[in-house]
Structures are given as structure tokens and as C-alpha cells.
Amino acid sequence: MAVRLPRPHRFDVCVAVGGVLGGLLLWAIGLGVRPAGEPLVLFDGRWPLLVPLVVMAGCELLRRDAPRTGLLVGTAALAADTVTQGSLVTVILYTDVMYAAVLYGPPASARRIPWITGLLTVAGTVVPFALWRTPEALLIGVGVGIVSFAPASTGLIVRNHREAADAALLRAEQTALLAEMDRVQAVTAERSRMARELHDMVANHLSAIAIHSTAALSLDDAATTRQALGVIRENSVAGLAEMRRLIGILRDDGGDTEPAAAPTLDGLGALVEGARANGLDVTLDAAHGENLPAPVELAAYRIVQESLTNALKHASKGPVHVRLARHADALRVRVTSPYGDRDTPRAPGSGAGLVGMRERAALLHGTFEAGPAPEPDVAGDRIWSVCATLPLTAAQPPTEGDPA
């Protein structure tokens, strides 16, 4: 199968054609590098110098795709040019081939060629002067340096600048990519935080509304219906206030409106009273002390709130116990409720409550467990247990009151 060579670059073709035309112009007017009759001119006459010229122009077509091959062939063509009357265009084209070999060649060649040409320049300066002891002998080294070392050094400088520019561009792209990843993570974290806030603030009230509206519709008793409607109204007003608070945080434009303060454990009493009004038999044992970190208080409050909401929807009849105990390094929260064999909950749920509680504990580097307790309570009833351990020295994430 034939190997298809790459198509030369348009600029390389223009250089090759221009070199041939320029060399032919100098050949037509009889302008050569060396006069006829010199000892080095083995092939006298005007025609032999055209062969190295055409070969060197062909090397220009290889300057990008095969720069080392072009340099080797071009060096041979330059050597052949030295035994003819010579063409100035051939020498000029060779300097470009040398430059391209360093610029487009492999990294190893780009490092070695300047050193090799530098040594040749030094040798071309020292050896002729040592042999002939005339100042004119130094011109040989100057010519070697101009033809080989100067274009090789220029190619190395340009290559280093290009590599530095490419590295800077790569770093900029990586920085932009990392910034985009950080932005996506920040947006995802903020969406998760707002999802937890929305669920924790509204789910409790909506669950109570759903349960009491079901009772009002199913029981044909005016007193019970009136009581249920009162609870529905109370929870709807409270839920609406929570929704307005959340919307205020989301739409905060830096005006005079201050976001409402985040709930603390001092509000557990009111939270328990609201659960009792919704029909739960709740007992509270809060030995949490004072001066807790704000994120720990918020997480503990929300975990208790969501646990009471789940008890309202899923628990069987019986006592619900809420216990908070402060230890030297952590605050431990435990909520237990009767765990029956109810087929369907009193109110529909999405399952996001347990996820939100687990996320709150994880943000504080704490632990969270929820599920049926291994042993029944003292009355022999199966219980559902929610346990969270919140370290007091955890890093503090943003609180609820902070605007997004």
C-alpha cells in the first residue's frame, strides 16, 4: 500500500518557488558566490550550480513535516554547492532549513542542533586561523556562524517563546476549567442547601394540614372538624410566613430588609408545642447547655423538626421522645417514636427528609443514623430511632440567614 506524503504548507511552497525563481534570476545575470577558476570549484561553469539550488528548494517543502530529513538533504546540497560557482539563494534557503529544523523538529533535535552548530562555528574560526595565521581566516568561522549557528539559535529562541505561550494558554484553560468546576459545585451546593431549607421549613406545616384536612373530611363531627380547621389555619399561616422568609432570602438585593434570624435550640419548646397541637404525644429532654456554635444549633433544630414531621406522618400512637445531650466534644440528638406496621403514611412524603438530615450532619463532620431500633421500648413497642452526633469543633458552613 502506497504511503501518501502530507501536503506541503502553502507558505513552504511559496518559499520554495520564490527561491528557485530568485536563484534563476541570479544565474541569468551571471552572479555567483565564487569566481570560476578557484581551487574549490570542481564543477566549473554556470549550469552545475542549479542542481544544489533545486534540491535546496525541495528541502523547503519538508521544513514542517520532515524537518530533520530536510536538514540532512539540505546540508548535502550546501556541500555540493561549495564545489560549484555557488548561488547566494542556495545559502539563504539553507539558513531557513536550519531554522525550521530547530523550530519544528523533535525536542531532542532542537536542543542538539544549536550546540552542534556552535561547535562547528568555533572550529571554523579556530582551526583556519591556527593553520594560516591570517586575519582573513577568521571570516570562515563568521560565515559558518551566519549560515548555521545564527538560524539555529533564532529557531531555538522562537520555539522557547512558543512553548512558553502554549504553556500559559494551557494554564489559562485549566484555570478556567477549575473556575467552572468550582462554580458548578457552588451552584449545586447552594441548590442542595435551599432544597433542605424549603423542605424543613414547609414540610412540617403542610404535613399537618394534610393530616387534619383528611380528619375533617372523614369524621362527621362538627367539633372535630372545627378543631381540625383551626389547626389547618394555624399551620397554613405559619407555613406562609416561612415561605415569605425563604423568598426574602432568595430575593434579597442588599436593600433595607434584613433576613430573619435562623432558628436556635431555644425554639425547641415552641416546636414541641406545635407538634403536640398536631396530635403528637411529645416529651422533651433538652440538656444541651448554652453557647453552642450556631451551625450546630441550626442542624440540631432542623433534625428535631424533621423527625417530628416524620413522626406525625408515619408513627403509630404512642409517646415521642426528644433528647438532646451535650458532651465534651459533641451534641447528641435522639428522637424516638412508635414504629408500627402502617401501610401508607398519613401524608405523602418524598424521602428527602432523611437525606437532608444526613447532609446536615455530614456538613459538620458528624454522624447520622435512622431506622428501627434493635430493641423495643419498655412497653414492648417497636420504635423508630433517629440519632445524630454533631461535633462542637466542626467547621462552620453558611447559616440559613445568609443570603445566597
Secondary structure, DSSP 8 states (H G I E B T S, - for coil): ---------HHHHHHHHHHHHHHHHHHHTT--SS-TT-TT--S-SSSTTHHHHHHHHHHHTTTTTSHHHHHHHHHHHHHHHTTSS--HHHHHHHHHHHHHHHHHS-HHHHHHHHHHHHHHHHHHHHHHHHHH--GGGHHHHHHHIIIIIHHHHHHHHHHHHHHHHHHHHHHHHHHHHHHHHHHHHHHHHHHHHHHHHHHHHHHHHHHHHHHHHHHHHH---HHHHHHHHHHHHHHHHHHHHHHHHHHHHHT--SSS--------GGGHHHHHHHHHHTT-EEEEEEE--S---HHHHHHHHHHHHHHHHHHHHH--SSEEEEEEEE-SSEEEEEEEEE----SS-SS---SHHHHHHHHHHHHTT-EEEEEE-SS--TTS--EEEEEEEEETTS-----TTS--
